[in-house]
Every structure is written in C-alpha cells, then in structure tokens.
Amino acid sequence: MSEANFDRQSVLQESITDWRYTVYFENVWLWKEKNPVLRANMARQLAEWTAILAEMEAEEARKFTEQQASNDAA
C-alpha cells in the first residue's frame, strides 16, 4: 500500500482477524518498499502491531484451552 492512499495512524482494528490482515499486508508492503526510511518506520510500527496481535492470540488460546477443559469435564 502506498503512503499516499493509506493513513496507518487511522487504522481501526475491531477484531483479531482485522489485526491479522493488517500485520500480514503491512508485512508484504514492507518487503516491497524500496525507501529505507519508510521501511524503518514501518518496521517499528509493524513490531508494535505484531505485539498487540500476539496478546490477542494469547487471549484466544486461553479461551480455547478453557473451552477444551470444560468440554473434557462434561
């Protein structure tokens, strides 16, 4: 995605799927970008978004584990 048509500061992720898509597509953009300044800035932003996604994934894993435990108890 080009800098001109995508304002990264206004990205609103409402679900874990939205965060996964954001991280995925911004990673693809990072690989294609030629400008090292833009790559460095995006890499920092991508690290932050990936950390947020990791926390969301951990919460999903916790819920899944709890659900499996309650299913096994039944």
Secondary structure, DSSP 4 states (H G I P E B T S, - for coil): --GGG--GGG----SHHHHHHHHHHHHHHHHH---HHHHHHHHHHHHHHHHHHHHHHHHHHHHHHHHHHHHHH-
